[in-house]
Amino acid sequence: MNPSTILSCLGLAMLLGSGAVQGAQYEWTFSQGNLTPALGNGTMAYADAATGGLTTFGNSDGATVPHINGQPASFLHAPGFALGGNGYNLTFASTGPNGGGAYVNQYSFVFDIMLPGAGGWSALFNTDPGNGNDADFYVAPDGSLGIGDLGYSPVGTIANNTWYRIGFTADLGAGQVSYYVNGLPVLNRTGGSLLEGRFALYSNADAGPDVRFLNEGDGSGVYTHESYLSSLYFTDTTLSAAQMAALGGPNAFGIVAVPEPGVWALLGLGLLALVWGRRGGKY
């Protein structure tokens, strides 16, 4: 296990062990080759039958699909969807209204994702699970990250054919939304309240799914892109900059879902080796 993976695992272990995340948590890592969650009482489902036929699962080979930090990673592979009915519906069964409104106004998304090929628009999520309008968070063709109503990160923030950990945190009542890449902030939006507006999510108080993922409803152009998704995490609380920094960059073992026991054994051995190496093997 390389040092970057060890430190990333330690960061998430400290984050989980601190009890700092107070909301419901959900994660999908696709290690079983399907949409079964690795953490939490949530559901990811194909938005239509066609999506199921277009979706594949696999493991990185280090060539066609790069490994993450040198480690093989499980993934969901989605094409650039052509129809508004395509995509993935997310339902967060343990999440009710929050943040002072009737919808989910405080939440965080984290994605370990790679966009292969050439640049293009990539819709990451749409707060309208019926996909009846534009998405609400994109990677733009110039590599910036965001949406016009909130702002975009600098050009070139995201490159194709590279794994990233992309984060979106929101406290809509406070008017605060932040984007993160590999644990570092790339945009902080402050201003007037966004409570109950475009970026609020449905909850378990509403019938049906809560979010549409990897598609959007604007038929005027091509706003979706082929993608490899290694992990997807959601919590109904606003993660802080320190918490996002602790999560760091993409990790083949997931975002916060606890790895298999063998991984923790390797983590312990790897940490001992790292400390031993720094001491020069004198003790």
C-alpha positions in Angstrom: 0.0 0.0 0.0 1.6 3.3 -1.0 1.9 6.3 1.4 -0.8 8.4 -0.2 -3.3 5.6 0.2 -2.2 5.1 3.8 -2.6 8.7 4.7 -6.0 8.9 2.9 -7.2 5.9 4.9 -6.0 7.5 8.1 -7.8 10.7 7.2 -11.1 9.0 6.8 -10.5 6.9 9.9 -10.0 10.0 11.9 -13.0 11.6 10.4 -15.3 8.6 11.2 -13.7 8.1 14.6 -14.3 11.7 15.6 -18.0 11.4 15.2 -17.9 14.7 13.4 -20.3 13.7 10.7 -23.7 14.0 12.4 -26.1 13.4 9.6 -27.2 10.2 7.8 -24.5 8.9 5.4 -24.7 6.9 2.2 -22.1 5.4 -0.1 -21.9 3.3 -3.2 -18.5 1.7 -4.2 -19.7 -0.8 -6.9 -17.5 -3.5 -5.5 -20.2 -6.1 -5.9 -20.7 -5.2 -9.6 -24.2 -3.7 -9.0 -26.0 -0.7 -7.4 -26.0 -2.1 -3.9 -25.0 0.5 -1.3 -21.9 0.0 0.8 -23.2 2.3 3.5 -26.5 3.7 4.6 -30.2 3.2 4.0 -30.2 4.6 0.4 -31.1 3.3 -3.0 -29.5 3.9 -6.4 -31.7 2.7 -9.2 -31.7 2.8 -13.0 -34.0 5.7 -14.1 -35.2 3.5 -17.0 -34.7 0.1 -18.4 -32.4 1.5 -21.1 -29.9 2.7 -18.5 -29.5 -0.8 -17.1 -28.5 -2.0 -20.6 -26.1 0.8 -21.0 -24.4 0.5 -17.7 -21.4 -1.8 -17.1 -19.3 -2.6 -14.0 -15.6 -3.6 -13.7 -12.2 -3.0 -12.2 -9.5 -0.7 -13.4 -6.8 -2.4 -15.4 -4.1 0.3 -15.2 -4.2 0.9 -18.9 -7.6 1.5 -20.5 -8.9 2.5 -17.1 -6.2 3.9 -14.8 -5.8 2.6 -11.3 -6.3 5.0 -8.4 -3.0 5.7 -6.7 -1.7 2.5 -8.1 -4.5 0.4 -6.6 -7.2 -1.5 -8.7 -10.6 0.2 -8.2 -14.1 -1.0 -8.8 -16.3 1.2 -11.0 -19.6 1.9 -12.6 -19.2 2.9 -16.3 -21.9 5.1 -17.8 -22.0 6.5 -21.4 -22.9 10.0 -22.2 -26.7 9.6 -22.0 -28.7 10.8 -25.0 -32.2 10.6 -23.6 -33.7 12.5 -20.7 -35.1 9.3 -19.2 -31.6 7.8 -18.7 -29.5 8.1 -15.6 -29.6 7.0 -12.0 -32.2 7.9 -9.4 -30.9 8.3 -5.8 -33.2 7.9 -2.8 -32.0 8.8 0.7 -34.5 6.9 3.0 -33.0 8.2 6.3 -32.9 11.9 5.3 -35.7 14.2 6.2 -36.1 18.0 5.6 -33.4 20.1 7.2 -31.8 23.5 7.3 -35.0 25.4 8.1 -37.2 24.3 5.3 -39.4 21.6 3.9 -36.6 20.1 1.8 -33.0 19.1 2.3 -31.1 22.4 2.5 -27.9 21.1 4.1 -26.0 18.3 2.4 -22.7 17.2 0.8 -21.9 15.1 -2.3 -18.5 13.5 -2.9 -17.6 11.6 -6.1 -14.5 9.7 -7.1 -14.8 10.0 -10.8 -12.9 10.0 -14.1 -14.1 11.4 -17.4 -12.4 9.6 -20.3 -11.7 10.9 -23.8 -11.9 14.6 -24.9 -13.5 17.4 -23.0 -17.2 18.1 -23.0 -20.1 19.0 -20.7 -20.7 16.4 -18.0 -23.8 16.7 -15.8 -23.1 15.4 -12.3 -26.5 15.7 -10.6 -29.9 17.2 -11.1 -32.0 18.2 -8.1 -35.1 17.4 -10.2 -35.3 13.6 -10.1 -37.7 13.7 -13.0 -34.9 15.3 -15.1 -37.3 18.0 -16.4 -34.8 20.8 -16.5 -31.0 21.6 -16.6 -28.7 19.8 -14.2 -27.4 21.7 -11.1 -23.7 20.8 -11.1 -21.5 20.2 -14.1 -17.9 19.8 -15.4 -17.7 22.2 -18.3 -15.7 21.6 -21.5 -13.0 24.0 -20.3 -12.4 21.9 -17.2 -14.2 24.3 -14.8 -16.6 22.9 -12.3 -20.0 24.4 -11.3 -23.1 26.1 -12.6 -24.0 29.6 -13.6 -26.3 30.3 -10.6 -23.5 29.5 -8.2 -20.3 30.2 -10.2 -17.5 28.2 -11.8 -14.1 27.1 -10.5 -11.1 28.2 -12.5 -10.6 26.8 -16.0 -8.6 23.5 -16.1 -9.7 22.4 -12.6 -10.7 19.0 -14.0 -8.7 17.2 -16.7 -10.0 14.2 -18.7 -8.6 10.7 -18.2 -7.7 11.5 -14.5 -9.3 10.3 -11.3 -10.6 13.1 -9.0 -12.5 13.4 -5.8 -15.0 16.1 -6.4 -17.0 17.5 -3.5 -20.1 19.8 -3.3 -21.2 21.1 0.1 -24.2 23.2 0.7 -25.8 25.2 3.5 -28.5 26.8 1.5 -30.1 28.8 4.3 -26.8 30.5 4.9 -26.2 31.0 1.2 -23.0 29.0 1.3 -22.0 26.4 -1.3 -18.4 25.1 -1.8 -16.8 22.9 -4.4 -13.7 20.8 -3.6 -11.2 18.8 -5.7 -9.0 16.3 -3.9 -9.8 17.9 -0.6 -9.0 21.5 -1.6 -11.6 24.2 -2.1 -11.9 25.5 -5.7 -14.9 27.7 -5.2 -16.7 29.2 -2.2 -20.1 30.8 -2.9 -21.4 33.2 -0.2 -24.3 35.6 -0.5 -28.1 35.6 -0.1 -30.1 32.7 1.1 -30.8 29.8 -1.3 -33.2 28.2 1.1 -35.8 25.9 -0.6 -34.6 27.0 -4.0 -33.2 25.3 -7.1 -30.5 23.5 -5.1 -32.7 22.1 -2.4 -33.3 18.3 -2.5 -36.4 16.2 -2.0 -36.3 14.0 1.2 -38.1 11.1 2.7 -41.1 13.3 3.3 -41.6 13.3 -0.5 -42.7 10.4 -2.6 -40.3 9.0 -5.2 -36.6 9.4 -5.7 -34.7 12.5 -4.4 -32.0 13.2 -7.1 -31.1 12.3 -10.7 -27.5 11.5 -11.2 -25.3 11.7 -14.4 -28.0 13.2 -16.6 -30.0 16.4 -17.2 -33.0 17.5 -19.1 -31.8 20.2 -21.5 -32.2 18.8 -25.0 -30.7 21.8 -26.8 -27.2 20.3 -26.8 -25.0 17.6 -25.5 -24.5 18.0 -21.8 -23.6 14.5 -20.7 -20.3 12.7 -20.9 -19.0 9.1 -20.6 -17.8 8.6 -17.0 -16.2 6.1 -14.7 -17.5 6.4 -11.1 -15.6 4.5 -8.4 -17.5 5.8 -5.4 -20.4 8.1 -4.6 -21.0 9.5 -1.1 -23.8 11.6 0.3 -24.5 13.0 3.7 -27.4 15.3 4.8 -25.0 17.7 6.6 -22.7 20.3 5.4 -19.1 19.0 5.6 -16.5 21.6 6.7 -13.3 22.5 4.8 -11.4 20.5 7.5 -13.6 17.4 6.9 -13.2 17.6 3.2 -9.4 18.0 3.6 -9.4 14.9 5.8 -11.2 12.9 2.9 -8.4 14.1 0.6 -8.2 12.7 -3.0 -9.6 9.6 -4.7 -9.1 6.3 -3.1 -9.6 2.8 -4.6 -11.1 1.6 -1.3 -13.9 4.2 -1.2 -14.7 7.5 0.4 -15.9 6.7 4.0 -17.3 3.1 3.7 -15.1 1.0 5.9 -12.8 -1.3 3.8 -12.7 -5.0 4.3 -10.7 -6.2 7.4 -7.8 -7.2 5.2 -7.4 -3.7 4.0 -7.2 -2.4 7.6 -4.5 -5.0 8.3 -2.5 -3.8 5.3 -3.1 -0.2 6.5 -1.6 -1.1 9.9 1.4 -2.8 8.3 1.8 -0.1 5.8 1.8 2.6 8.6 4.4 0.6 10.6 6.5 0.3 7.5 6.2 4.1 6.9 7.1 5.0 10.5 10.0 2.4 10.5 11.3 3.9 7.2 11.3 7.4 8.6 13.2 6.2 11.7 15.8 4.6 9.5 15.2 1.2 11.0 17.1 2.1 14.2 14.5 0.8 16.7 
